[in-house]
Amino acid sequence: MEVRTRIAPSPTGDPHVGTAYQALFDWVWAKKNGGSFVLRIEDTDQARSTQHSEKAILDSLEWLGLNWDEGPGVGGPYGPYRQSERLHIYREHSGALLEKGAAYRCFCTKERLGSMRDSRRSGAGSGYDRLCRDIPAAESERRARAGEPFVIRMKAPLEGDCVFTDLLRGEIRKAWETVDDQVILKTDGFPTYHLAVVVDDHLMRISHIIRGEEWINSVPKHIHLFNAFGWEPPVFCHLPLLRNADHSKLSKRKNPTSITYFKQAGFLPEALLNYLGMMGWSMPGDEKFSREEMMRDFRLEDITLGGPVFDAAKLRWLNARYIREDYTPERLLPVLENWGLNRGHILDVLRISQTRLETLADWGALTSFFFSDSVPIDPALLDMKGCSAAEVQEVLQQAVWLIEGMYEISSQSMEEMFRDMSAKLGLKLRDLTRPFYVAISGSRASTPLFDSMALLGSDMCRMRLRRAIEVLGPVTAAAQEAAEVRFAALFGRAEPEGGETDTGT
């Protein structure tokens, strides 16, 4: 069979390095076998999906050289490749499941579902209680025609086991009684992930699903839907998750996770790809290898399941090897110019620094933080009038959470954010911004803060603020929890869920 792989990220935030990790293995396996690599945008979460995020994903994959054979901007025989443009397909297929009796309409209100979840949390089981599962078809049709709101749920088997094979783990068995009657079509006509991914993978003729191991528990739902449609499932291969140094799931609280960050921080795309290729797989011989060399020796079966640790220091070491071994000064110069020494970027920096220059020689010291991935920070300078170090840490963390909620930052949005913080925290704006100058630039005397943060961008600002928090000392779990509660009370929203972007499905 033709090998066809896909990467299917959701455009709901920063392009995650986990997406690049999975895309690399998908790309290499497809190319090794003379097949096709497909990019599909899973944008059915209309509340969170943005064009800005989609563009960032596309730009990041192009920067890495992981060009897709089919997908947005390229087209292909099985498009469209954005799920929001395929709604008629999902409605048609959910209707087919209704006709077969493999799905049913659920008329339960939000209030009833909320009450049910509350009671089940107290020990009465989990998942939907299947109240609507046995409504007669004629009655279900009558209520739908009368305009009563409903969702469509799949009918999961009630007994026996789902048995499937993962290429890396062998046979996996899960009792059907633990599988919920998942919603597959919402009241607004948009599909949930589970219906859309099965329909798209079949219609796009995907042969191998290579994705993160966090999706293993969803496979029985997908197997059931494949069977209900009478389709043959693809080969499943679930990659080990990237880990922090403490072996927890890779998170931006402990590591940079945005592809945009690595690009802006001056990492070479070939070095980042090389490093991601070492995650869960070992190249015979040298640790330094190209995509083409990986393609020659790579086999899916050789991926190891021990949680690969994403070590930023090891990545820097590998990146240094590429700069030292693969570039002459003449070849490196245009790369530097394209990265941050181009006329446009220098002009942007000059616009906000010109009024602070006394001599031309001041340019280097004043603007060096715009061309660095980190800055040295003296913890003694991270002070705020009338506040302890712990309180400064919490204010810095609040800013991180607020910035995470923005898809783009500008000088205006930064000014609005700081003025809002100033009012709600009861601090003068001058006192509030004092430690932020140091966290962002490494100095109290710098270019205008709001303009500087806008020019650095969301990823770089958040990383510098996190480093400043670390410089002030460890934050206990209790202090973190208390900070989250105060943040919700002050700003009327919860701290972003781990701040994570989808790692690609």
Secondary structure, 3 states (H helix, E strand, C coil): CCCEEEECCCCCCCCEHHHHHHHHHHHHHHHHCCCEEEECECCCCCCCCCHHHHHHHHHHHHHHCCCCCEECCCECCCCCCEHHHCHHHHHHHHHHHHHHCCEEEECCCHHHHHHHHHHHHCCCCCCCCCCCCCCCHHHHHHHHHCCCCCEEEECCCCCCEEEEEECCCEEEEEEHHHCCCCEEECCCCCECHHHHHHHHHHHCCCCEEEEEHHHHHHHHHHHHHHHHHCCCCCEEEEECCCECCCCCECCCCCCCCEHHHHHHCCCCHHHHHHHHHCCCCCCCCCCCCCHHHHHHHCCHHHCCCCCCECCHHHHHHHHHHHHHHHCCHHHHHHHHHHHHHCHHHHHHHHHHHHHHCCCCCHHHHHHHHHHCCCCCCCHHHCCCCCCCHHHHHHHHHHHHHHHHCCCCCCHHHHHHHHHHHHHHHCCCHHHHHHHHHHHHHCCCCCCCHHHHHHHHCHHHHHHHHHHHHHHCCCCCHHHHHHHHHHHHHHHCCCCCCCCCCCCCC
